[in-house]
Amino acid sequence: MNNPSSTARPQYRIANIALDEDTILWRNADVEQERRVAIFDLIEENTFKPVRSVERGADGPYHLKLSVLDGRLSLLISDQNDEMLETLLIGLARFRRPIREYFAICDSYYQAIRKATPSEIETIDMARRGIHDHAAELLLERLEGKVETDFATARRLFTLICVLHIKG
């Protein structure tokens, strides 16, 4: 029996996402929660159209595996049958600062949740969102011509990129 909501979804989307567990060296409960939420939200609603694969006739939805190899983000894109469609490699040098800033502000945010006033938490959260938004815009630039996506998807992907960079 077909689920009516699943047929209404666009075909150019991520249906499954995995992170290379060998890349993730360490994570705490807060980071694990961020990862779970980002993956859940991403699967629920995203736009993802790998340009070269689509030009070769590959329809979605897609499976995506993220990893970091030699300082580059690797996006392994497969079809629903796990047949490899393409691998995109994106340099991460321009992301080093936003990732570092995001880690620092998230650490402050997690500490604030436990002991700060609501207005202090809100201030830190606004700064956190600003860094996250800037990084999502940067990711959209880096994906231009390779993957057509939207801001919300880029934001969630940046969260997952950060998870891949945790060193402990």
C-alpha positions in Angstrom: 0.0 0.0 0.0 1.4 3.4 -1.0 1.8 6.1 1.6 0.3 9.3 0.0 2.8 11.5 1.8 5.8 9.6 0.3 4.5 10.0 -3.3 4.2 13.8 -2.7 7.9 14.2 -1.9 10.2 15.4 -4.7 12.5 12.8 -6.2 15.5 15.0 -5.8 16.1 14.4 -2.1 18.2 12.5 0.3 16.4 9.4 1.6 19.2 8.0 3.7 22.4 9.5 5.1 25.3 8.0 6.9 28.4 9.4 8.5 31.7 7.5 8.2 32.1 6.2 11.8 35.8 5.9 11.3 36.0 9.7 10.8 34.2 10.4 14.1 36.8 10.1 16.8 34.7 11.3 19.8 31.4 12.7 20.7 29.4 13.5 23.8 25.7 13.3 24.6 25.1 16.9 23.3 26.9 16.2 20.0 25.1 12.9 19.6 21.8 14.6 20.1 22.7 17.3 17.5 23.7 14.5 15.0 20.4 12.6 15.6 18.3 15.8 15.2 20.2 16.9 12.0 19.8 13.5 10.4 16.1 13.2 11.3 15.3 16.7 10.1 17.4 16.2 7.0 15.6 13.0 6.0 12.2 14.5 6.8 12.7 17.6 4.5 15.5 18.3 2.1 16.3 19.2 -1.4 19.3 17.4 -3.0 19.9 17.2 -6.8 23.3 16.0 -7.8 23.7 17.7 -11.1 26.1 15.3 -13.0 24.1 12.2 -11.8 20.8 13.7 -12.9 22.4 14.7 -16.3 23.3 11.0 -16.7 19.7 10.0 -16.0 19.9 9.0 -12.3 16.7 9.7 -10.4 16.4 10.1 -6.7 15.9 9.8 -3.9 19.5 9.3 -3.0 21.7 7.7 -0.3 24.5 9.9 0.9 27.6 9.0 2.9 29.7 11.8 4.4 33.4 11.4 5.4 36.5 13.5 5.6 39.5 12.3 3.5 42.8 14.2 3.4 41.2 17.4 4.5 38.3 17.2 2.1 34.7 16.5 2.5 33.7 13.4 0.6 30.0 13.0 -0.4 29.4 9.5 -1.8 26.1 9.6 -3.6 24.2 6.4 -4.4 20.8 5.5 -5.7 18.1 3.7 -3.7 19.7 0.3 -4.6 23.1 1.5 -3.2 24.5 1.7 -6.7 27.3 4.3 -6.7 26.4 7.4 -8.8 29.3 9.7 -8.0 31.6 11.0 -5.4 32.1 14.7 -4.7 35.1 16.0 -2.9 35.0 19.5 -1.4 37.9 21.3 0.1 37.4 22.1 3.7 40.0 24.8 4.2 37.4 27.6 4.1 35.3 25.8 6.7 38.0 25.5 9.3 37.2 28.8 11.0 33.4 28.5 10.9 33.7 24.9 12.3 36.0 26.2 15.1 33.7 29.1 15.8 30.7 26.8 15.8 32.3 24.4 18.3 33.2 27.3 20.6 29.8 28.8 20.6 28.1 25.4 20.9 30.2 24.7 24.0 29.1 28.1 25.5 25.5 27.3 24.6 25.6 23.9 26.3 27.1 25.4 29.4 24.6 28.2 29.4 21.7 25.9 29.2 22.7 24.4 32.5 23.3 27.6 34.4 22.6 30.9 32.6 19.6 33.1 32.5 17.1 32.8 29.6 18.3 36.1 28.1 21.9 34.9 28.2 21.0 31.6 26.5 19.0 33.5 23.9 22.0 35.8 23.1 24.4 32.8 22.8 21.8 31.0 20.6 21.5 34.0 18.3 25.2 34.0 17.8 25.2 30.3 17.3 22.5 30.6 14.6 24.5 33.4 12.9 27.6 31.2 12.6 25.6 28.3 11.4 23.8 30.4 8.8 27.1 31.8 7.5 28.5 28.3 7.2 25.4 27.1 5.4 25.8 29.9 2.9 29.4 28.9 2.4 28.4 25.3 1.8 25.8 26.4 -0.8 28.6 28.3 -2.6 30.9 25.2 -2.5 28.1 23.0 -3.9 27.2 25.3 -6.7 27.3 23.6 -10.0 27.6 20.2 -8.3 24.4 19.8 -6.2 21.3 21.9 -6.2 20.0 22.2 -2.7 18.3 24.7 -0.4 19.5 26.7 2.7 17.8 24.4 5.3 19.5 21.3 3.8 22.9 23.0 3.7 22.4 24.0 7.3 21.8 20.4 8.4 24.6 19.2 6.3 27.0 21.7 8.0 25.9 20.3 11.4 26.9 16.8 10.2 30.2 18.1 8.8 30.9 19.5 12.3 30.2 16.1 13.8 32.8 14.6 11.5 35.4 17.1 12.8 35.1 16.4 16.5 38.5 15.4 17.9 37.7 15.0 21.6 
